[in-house]
Amino acid sequence: MSARRDAKATKFRRQPVARHGALSSPHPLRQVFTILAAVVAVVLVSTAAIGGFYVWDAARSLSDNGVSIGDEGKALPPHIGEIEGGVNMLIVGTDSCEGQDLKLFPRCAHDEGGERNDVTMLVHISDAPRRVTVVSFPRDMIVPIPSCKNPEGGSYSAMSAQMINASYGYGGLGCTVATVEALTGVDIQFAGAIRWTGVINMSDAIGGVNVCLSADINDRHTGLHLKKGEQNLVGAQALQFLRIRHGIGDGSDLGRISNQQQFMSSLVRKLQSGAVLSDYPALLNLANTAVRQVNEKQLVLSESLANPQRMVQIAMAVADVPYKDIVFVQYPTVYAPGGGRVLPVTSAADVLFTALSENKPIRVTGEASGGGGVEVVGEAGEPGGAKPTDTPKATGEATGEATPDKTDAPDQSEAGTVDLPTQITGQSANEVTCTVAQQ
């Protein structure tokens, strides 16, 4: 691990849903969600707070349920406005059966307990000029886990090699924060965790998200069956889509991450288009939903984040970031001997985190997906811009056209842009991608 990392960079519906990605799995795993399902909670509560909805009732509800990630004593900024400086926020999705509807999750009737962070995403919001980078960490990546406090008292010993998705089970949200901080050298100020029902309810409240499929998707593991083309996903169906692995790409978790990134990019475009944020009734519904998820323990926020004023500041900071400057990447990995697990490629990751710490723009030069889960089919115009969103094509083969290649596209990057190593896969929000069915 590099000296830079050691020193830490400053600031910087309604049908039964299979509990696992594979029905044969003996342990309660395989939960995938979208980062922005939780970030939506930030945006919606914030914007509604500005409009004056039951502000302090919500504030008390949020603060009473906040959990510590070592952020005690951090003062709120002095005024309502964009939060100053860079911000790092960790969003995780867990597989807990706590509070889940047994009709939707029948396997929870036989739950053995435990909770894992099967989705772990770091959201970096840069200082001026504002950019947003979302880094996804593969759940099966082997990393050191530092000594963590046991929420019930005492502490757990440090471990040199564990899957990153074990960290939440050892010490809750704070332990996952500490693990990602140790791996990346990033100081994380805010954090949140969301469970299955939280994802479903937030998706319902936002009115669903459009996704693109290059072919029919049929996956018996999650029970998801979708037709080729564009589909609007809400509720449990959205959760299934985010959890799907066996029906897409090479069937790996790496392909699943890129599927999640397609969902998130589409969500960003919906939010910024005004389809949600300019609709006050929709915002109020979202805000009520978010607060209810907190009260029902389906959405967990750090003490530092569980405050409407803080949320307002974060929301204002990201509200107008151009699509091209919202980038979703996957932490670079290689398969461990024997396959199954993956190991971090810290040399490539260092390039990414150094660029973020130095507030430099980044450009993905690698593939859109590490596991063949998606392909780039077009480009979306910015809100209000002259360039229309391209109509997604099924595949290059079906249309007789080649799929756009990032490396062949004209370089229109701004000065100082850091080209990321090709080991780092991902996409920006202005890239329209389609899910590739597993062959």
C-alpha positions as CSV (number, residue, x, y, z in Angstrom):
1,M,0.0,0.0,0.0
2,S,1.5,3.3,-1.0
3,A,2.7,6.0,1.3
4,R,0.0,8.3,0.0
5,R,-2.6,5.8,1.0
6,D,-1.0,5.3,4.4
7,A,-1.0,9.1,5.0
8,K,-4.6,9.4,3.8
9,A,-5.6,12.1,1.4
10,T,-7.5,14.9,2.9
11,K,-11.2,15.4,2.1
12,F,-11.6,14.1,-0.5
13,R,-42.9,-4.5,-6.9
14,R,-44.6,-7.0,-5.4
15,Q,-43.8,-10.7,-6.1
16,P,-41.6,-12.9,-4.0
17,V,-37.9,-11.9,-4.5
18,A,-35.2,-14.5,-4.1
19,R,-33.0,-13.7,-1.2
20,H,-29.8,-14.8,-3.0
21,G,-28.3,-14.3,-6.4
22,A,-28.1,-18.1,-6.5
23,L,-30.8,-20.1,-4.8
24,S,-28.3,-22.7,-3.7
25,S,-26.3,-20.2,-1.7
26,P,-26.4,-21.3,2.0
27,H,-25.7,-17.8,3.4
28,P,-27.8,-14.7,3.3
29,L,-26.0,-12.8,0.6
30,R,-26.5,-11.4,-2.9
31,Q,-28.2,-8.0,-2.2
32,V,-27.5,-5.3,-4.7
33,F,-28.9,-1.8,-4.7
34,T,-28.2,1.5,-6.3
35,I,-26.2,4.1,-4.7
36,L,-28.5,6.8,-5.8
37,A,-31.4,5.2,-4.2
38,A,-29.8,6.4,-1.0
39,V,-28.5,9.6,-2.5
40,V,-32.0,10.3,-3.7
41,A,-32.9,10.4,0.0
42,V,-30.3,13.1,0.4
43,V,-31.6,15.2,-2.5
44,L,-35.3,14.7,-1.8
45,V,-35.1,15.5,1.9
46,S,-32.9,18.4,1.3
47,T,-34.9,20.0,-1.5
48,A,-38.2,19.5,0.4
49,A,-36.6,21.0,3.5
50,I,-35.8,24.1,1.5
51,G,-39.5,24.3,0.6
52,G,-40.4,24.1,4.2
53,F,-42.0,20.7,4.7
54,Y,-42.3,19.6,8.4
55,V,-38.6,20.5,8.7
56,W,-37.7,19.9,12.3
57,D,-40.0,16.8,12.7
58,A,-37.9,15.3,10.0
59,A,-34.7,16.6,11.5
60,R,-35.4,15.1,14.9
61,S,-36.4,11.8,13.3
62,L,-33.2,11.7,11.3
63,S,-30.8,12.8,14.1
64,D,-32.3,10.4,16.6
65,N,-31.5,7.5,14.3
66,G,-28.0,8.6,13.2
67,V,-25.1,6.2,13.9
68,S,-21.5,7.0,14.6
69,I,-18.7,6.5,12.1
70,G,-16.2,8.4,14.2
71,D,-17.7,11.7,13.2
72,E,-18.7,13.1,16.6
73,G,-18.1,16.7,17.2
74,K,-18.0,17.8,13.5
75,A,-19.7,21.1,13.3
76,L,-22.3,22.0,10.7
77,P,-21.3,24.6,8.1
78,P,-22.5,28.0,9.2
79,H,-25.1,28.7,6.4
80,I,-27.4,27.1,3.9
81,G,-25.5,26.9,0.6
82,E,-23.3,24.6,-1.3
83,I,-21.1,22.6,1.1
84,E,-17.5,23.9,0.9
85,G,-14.6,21.9,-0.2
86,G,-14.5,18.3,-1.2
87,V,-16.9,15.7,0.2
88,N,-16.6,11.9,0.5
89,M,-19.6,9.8,1.3
90,L,-19.9,6.0,1.6
91,I,-23.1,4.3,0.6
92,V,-23.6,0.6,1.2
93,G,-26.4,-1.9,0.5
94,T,-26.8,-4.7,3.0
95,D,-28.5,-8.1,3.0
96,S,-30.2,-7.9,6.4
97,C,-33.6,-9.6,6.8
98,E,-34.5,-7.2,9.6
99,G,-37.8,-5.6,8.8
100,Q,-38.3,-7.3,5.5
101,D,-41.7,-8.5,4.2
102,L,-41.7,-12.3,4.2
103,K,-44.1,-12.4,1.2
104,L,-41.3,-10.7,-0.8
105,F,-38.4,-12.4,0.9
106,P,-39.6,-15.9,2.0
107,R,-36.1,-17.0,2.7
108,C,-35.9,-14.5,5.6
109,A,-38.2,-16.9,7.5
110,H,-35.2,-19.1,7.9
111,D,-32.6,-16.3,8.4
112,E,-29.5,-17.2,10.3
113,G,-28.7,-13.6,11.1
114,G,-25.8,-11.5,10.1
115,E,-25.5,-8.6,7.7
116,R,-23.1,-7.9,4.9
117,N,-22.3,-4.9,2.8
118,D,-22.8,-6.6,-0.6
119,V,-22.7,-3.2,-2.3
120,T,-20.1,-0.7,-1.3
121,M,-19.8,2.6,-3.1
122,L,-17.7,5.7,-2.4
123,V,-19.1,9.0,-3.7
124,H,-16.5,11.7,-4.1
125,I,-17.8,15.3,-4.7
126,S,-14.9,17.5,-5.7
127,D,-14.3,21.1,-4.7
128,A,-14.8,23.7,-7.4
129,P,-15.2,22.9,-10.2
130,R,-17.8,20.4,-8.9
131,R,-17.5,16.8,-10.2
132,V,-18.9,13.6,-8.9
133,T,-17.0,10.3,-9.0
134,V,-18.7,7.0,-7.7
135,V,-16.3,4.1,-7.0
136,S,-17.8,0.6,-6.7
137,F,-15.9,-2.0,-4.7
138,P,-16.5,-5.6,-5.7
139,R,-18.0,-7.5,-2.8
140,D,-15.6,-10.4,-3.2
141,M,-12.5,-8.3,-3.1
142,I,-10.0,-9.5,-0.5
143,V,-8.8,-6.6,1.6
144,P,-7.4,-6.0,5.1
145,I,-10.1,-5.1,7.7
146,P,-8.8,-2.9,10.5
147,S,-9.8,-3.3,14.2
148,C,-13.4,-2.2,14.5
149,K,-15.6,-1.3,17.4
150,N,-18.3,-3.8,18.2
151,P,-21.6,-1.9,18.4
152,E,-22.5,-4.1,21.4
153,G,-19.3,-3.4,23.2
154,G,-15.6,-4.2,22.8
155,S,-13.9,-4.5,19.5
156,Y,-12.9,-6.9,16.8
157,S,-9.3,-7.7,16.0
158,A,-7.8,-6.5,12.7
159,M,-7.8,-9.1,9.9
160,S,-5.3,-9.1,7.1
161,A,-7.4,-10.8,4.3
162,Q,-11.2,-10.8,4.2
163,M,-13.8,-10.1,1.6
164,I,-14.8,-6.5,1.9
165,N,-18.4,-7.4,2.3
166,A,-17.6,-8.9,5.7
167,S,-16.8,-5.5,7.2
168,Y,-20.3,-4.5,8.0
169,G,-20.9,-7.7,9.9
170,Y,-18.0,-7.0,12.1
171,G,-18.6,-3.5,13.2
172,G,-21.5,-2.0,11.3
173,L,-21.4,1.1,9.1
174,G,-18.4,2.5,10.9
175,C,-16.3,-0.6,10.2
176,T,-17.0,-0.5,6.5
177,V,-16.1,3.2,6.5
178,A,-12.8,2.4,8.2
179,T,-12.0,-0.5,5.8
180,V,-12.5,1.7,2.7
181,E,-10.5,4.5,4.3
182,A,-7.6,2.2,4.9
183,L,-7.8,0.8,1.4
184,T,-8.1,4.1,-0.4
185,G,-6.5,6.7,1.8
186,V,-9.6,8.8,1.6
187,D,-11.2,10.6,4.6
188,I,-14.9,9.7,4.6
189,Q,-17.1,12.3,6.3
190,F,-20.6,10.9,5.5
191,A,-22.1,7.4,5.2
192,G,-25.4,5.7,4.7
193,A,-26.7,2.1,4.4
194,I,-29.9,0.8,2.8
195,R,-31.7,-2.5,3.1
196,W,-33.9,-4.3,0.6
197,T,-37.3,-2.8,1.5
198,G,-35.7,0.6,1.5
199,V,-34.6,0.1,-2.1
200,I,-38.0,-1.0,-3.1
201,N,-39.8,1.8,-1.5
202,M,-37.5,4.5,-2.7
203,S,-37.8,3.1,-6.3
204,D,-41.6,3.2,-6.0
205,A,-41.5,6.8,-4.8
206,I,-39.3,8.1,-7.6
207,G,-41.6,6.5,-10.2
208,G,-39.1,4.0,-11.5
209,V,-35.9,4.3,-13.7
210,N,-35.6,3.5,-17.4
211,V,-33.0,0.9,-18.3
212,C,-31.9,-0.5,-21.7
213,L,-31.6,-4.2,-22.5
214,S,-29.8,-5.5,-25.6
215,A,-31.8,-8.8,-25.4
216,D,-34.5,-10.6,-23.3
217,I,-33.3,-11.2,-19.8
218,N,-34.4,-14.3,-18.0
219,D,-32.9,-15.2,-14.6
220,R,-34.3,-17.9,-12.4
221,H,-32.1,-16.9,-9.5
222,T,-33.7,-13.5,-9.0
223,G,-37.0,-14.3,-10.8
224,L,-36.4,-11.4,-13.2
225,H,-37.8,-11.7,-16.7
226,L,-37.6,-8.6,-19.0
227,K,-38.0,-8.0,-22.7
228,K,-35.4,-6.5,-25.0
229,G,-35.4,-2.7,-25.3
230,E,-36.1,0.1,-22.9
231,Q,-38.0,-0.8,-19.6
232,N,-39.1,1.3,-16.7
233,L,-38.4,-0.5,-13.5
234,V,-40.0,0.2,-10.1
235,G,-40.2,-1.4,-6.7
236,A,-39.1,-5.0,-6.4
237,Q,-38.4,-5.3,-10.1
238,A,-35.8,-2.5,-9.8
239,L,-34.2,-4.4,-6.9
240,Q,-34.1,-7.6,-8.9
241,F,-32.4,-5.8,-11.7
242,L,-29.8,-4.4,-9.4
243,R,-29.1,-7.8,-7.9
244,I,-29.1,-9.7,-11.2
245,R,-25.8,-11.5,-12.0
246,H,-26.3,-14.8,-13.7
247,G,-28.5,-13.5,-16.5
248,I,-26.1,-10.9,-17.8
249,G,-22.5,-10.6,-19.1
250,D,-20.2,-13.2,-17.9
251,G,-22.3,-13.9,-14.8
252,S,-19.9,-12.3,-12.4
253,D,-20.2,-9.7,-9.7
254,L,-18.1,-7.4,-11.9
255,G,-20.7,-7.5,-14.6
256,R,-23.4,-6.8,-12.1
257,I,-21.6,-3.7,-10.9
258,S,-21.7,-2.2,-14.5
259,N,-25.4,-3.0,-14.6
260,Q,-25.9,-1.0,-11.4
261,Q,-23.9,1.8,-13.1
262,Q,-26.3,1.8,-16.0
263,F,-29.2,2.2,-13.6
264,M,-27.5,5.0,-11.7
265,S,-26.6,6.9,-14.8
266,S,-30.2,6.7,-16.0
267,L,-31.4,7.8,-12.5
268,V,-29.1,10.9,-12.6
269,R,-30.4,11.9,-16.0
270,K,-34.0,11.6,-14.7
271,L,-33.3,13.6,-11.6
272,Q,-31.5,16.4,-13.5
273,S,-34.1,16.5,-16.3
274,G,-36.6,17.9,-13.9
275,A,-38.8,14.9,-14.0
276,V,-38.5,14.7,-10.2
277,L,-36.7,17.6,-8.6
278,S,-39.1,20.2,-10.2
279,D,-42.2,18.3,-9.2
280,Y,-43.1,19.4,-5.6
281,P,-45.7,16.6,-4.9
282,A,-43.1,14.0,-6.1
283,L,-40.5,15.6,-3.8
284,L,-42.8,15.5,-0.8
285,N,-43.6,11.9,-1.5
286,L,-39.9,11.1,-1.8
287,A,-39.1,13.0,1.4
288,N,-41.8,11.2,3.4
289,T,-40.6,7.9,2.0
290,A,-37.0,8.6,2.9
291,V,-37.9,9.6,6.5
292,R,-40.1,6.5,6.9
293,Q,-37.2,4.3,5.8
294,V,-35.0,5.8,8.5
295,N,-37.7,5.2,11.1
296,E,-38.2,1.7,10.0
297,K,-34.4,1.0,10.0
298,Q,-34.3,0.4,6.2
299,L,-32.1,3.4,5.7
300,V,-29.3,4.1,8.1
301,L,-27.4,7.4,8.1
302,S,-24.3,8.5,9.9
303,E,-24.7,11.2,12.5
304,S,-22.9,13.6,10.2
305,L,-25.4,13.0,7.5
306,A,-28.6,12.8,9.5
307,N,-29.3,16.5,9.4
308,P,-31.5,18.3,6.8
309,Q,-29.1,21.3,6.7
310,R,-26.2,19.1,5.8
311,M,-28.3,17.3,3.2
312,V,-29.3,20.6,1.7
313,Q,-25.7,21.6,1.3
314,I,-24.7,18.4,-0.3
315,A,-27.7,18.4,-2.7
316,M,-26.9,22.0,-3.8
317,A,-23.3,21.1,-4.5
318,V,-24.2,18.3,-6.9
319,A,-27.5,19.6,-8.5
320,D,-25.9,21.1,-11.6
321,V,-22.9,18.9,-12.2
322,P,-22.8,18.1,-16.0
323,Y,-23.4,14.5,-17.0
324,K,-19.9,14.2,-18.4
325,D,-18.5,15.1,-15.0
326,I,-20.5,12.4,-13.1
327,V,-18.3,9.3,-13.5
328,F,-19.0,5.7,-12.3
329,V,-15.9,3.5,-12.0
330,Q,-15.1,0.1,-10.5
331,Y,-12.2,-0.3,-8.2
332,P,-9.6,-2.3,-10.3
333,T,-9.1,-5.9,-9.5
334,V,-7.6,-9.2,-10.8
335,Y,-8.9,-12.7,-10.1
336,A,-7.2,-14.5,-7.3
337,P,-5.6,-17.9,-7.9
338,G,-8.4,-20.4,-8.3
339,G,-10.9,-17.7,-9.3
340,G,-14.0,-16.6,-7.4
341,R,-12.4,-14.0,-5.4
342,V,-10.6,-10.9,-6.6
343,L,-7.6,-8.9,-5.5
344,P,-7.1,-5.1,-5.5
345,V,-4.8,-3.6,-8.1
346,T,-3.6,-0.8,-5.9
347,S,-1.2,0.7,-8.5
348,A,-4.1,1.5,-10.9
349,A,-6.2,2.6,-8.0
350,D,-3.5,5.0,-6.9
351,V,-3.8,6.9,-10.2
352,L,-7.6,7.4,-9.6
353,F,-7.3,8.5,-6.0
354,T,-4.4,10.8,-6.6
355,A,-6.3,12.5,-9.4
356,L,-9.3,12.9,-7.0
357,S,-7.2,14.3,-4.2
358,E,-5.7,16.8,-6.6
359,N,-9.1,17.8,-7.9
360,K,-8.3,16.8,-11.5
361,P,-10.9,15.6,-14.0
362,I,-10.7,12.0,-15.0
363,R,-11.4,10.0,-18.1
364,V,-12.3,6.3,-18.3
365,T,-10.1,4.6,-21.0
366,G,-11.1,1.0,-20.2
367,E,-14.2,-0.9,-21.0
368,A,-17.6,0.1,-19.7
369,S,-17.8,-3.2,-17.9
370,G,-15.3,-5.5,-16.3
371,G,-17.6,-8.5,-16.7
372,G,-19.3,-7.7,-20.0
373,G,-22.5,-6.6,-18.3
374,V,-23.2,-3.5,-20.5
375,E,-22.2,-1.9,-23.7
376,V,-22.1,1.7,-24.7
377,V,-24.8,2.5,-27.4
378,G,-25.0,6.3,-27.5
379,E,-24.6,9.6,-25.7
380,A,-27.1,11.7,-23.7
381,G,-27.3,15.4,-24.1
382,E,-27.1,17.6,-21.1
383,P,-30.4,19.0,-19.7
384,G,-31.6,21.9,-21.8
385,G,-28.8,21.4,-24.3
386,A,-29.3,21.2,-28.1
387,K,-28.0,17.7,-28.4
388,P,-30.8,15.1,-27.9
389,T,-30.4,11.9,-26.1
390,D,-29.6,9.1,-28.6
391,T,-32.2,6.4,-28.9
392,P,-30.6,3.3,-27.5
393,K,-29.8,0.6,-30.0
394,A,-30.2,-3.1,-29.1
395,T,-26.7,-3.9,-30.1
396,G,-24.2,-3.0,-32.8
397,E,-24.7,-6.3,-34.5
398,A,-28.5,-5.9,-34.6
399,T,-28.2,-2.4,-36.2
400,G,-25.3,-3.2,-38.5
401,E,-23.3,-0.5,-36.7
402,A,-20.4,-0.7,-34.4
403,T,-20.7,0.0,-30.8
404,P,-18.9,3.2,-29.9
405,D,-15.4,2.7,-28.7
406,K,-14.0,5.1,-26.1
407,T,-10.5,4.8,-27.4
408,D,-11.6,5.7,-31.0
409,A,-13.7,8.8,-30.0
410,P,-12.3,12.3,-30.4
411,D,-10.6,13.5,-27.2
412,Q,-12.6,16.4,-25.9
413,S,-11.2,16.3,-22.4
414,E,-10.4,19.5,-20.6
415,A,-6.8,20.4,-19.9
416,G,-5.3,18.4,-17.1
417,T,-7.6,15.4,-17.5
418,V,-6.1,12.2,-16.1
419,D,-6.6,9.2,-18.3
420,L,-7.3,6.3,-15.9
421,P,-5.5,3.0,-16.4
422,T,-7.4,0.6,-18.6
423,Q,-7.8,-1.8,-15.6
424,I,-10.4,0.7,-14.3
425,T,-13.8,0.1,-16.0
426,G,-16.8,2.4,-15.9
427,Q,-18.9,5.0,-17.6
428,S,-20.0,8.6,-17.3
429,A,-23.6,9.7,-16.9
430,N,-23.6,11.1,-20.5
431,E,-23.0,7.6,-21.9
432,V,-26.1,5.6,-22.7
433,T,-25.4,1.9,-22.0
434,C,-27.5,-1.3,-22.5
435,T,-27.4,-4.5,-20.4
436,V,-25.9,-7.4,-22.3
437,A,-27.6,-10.8,-21.8
438,Q,-25.5,-13.7,-20.7
439,Q,-24.8,-16.0,-23.6
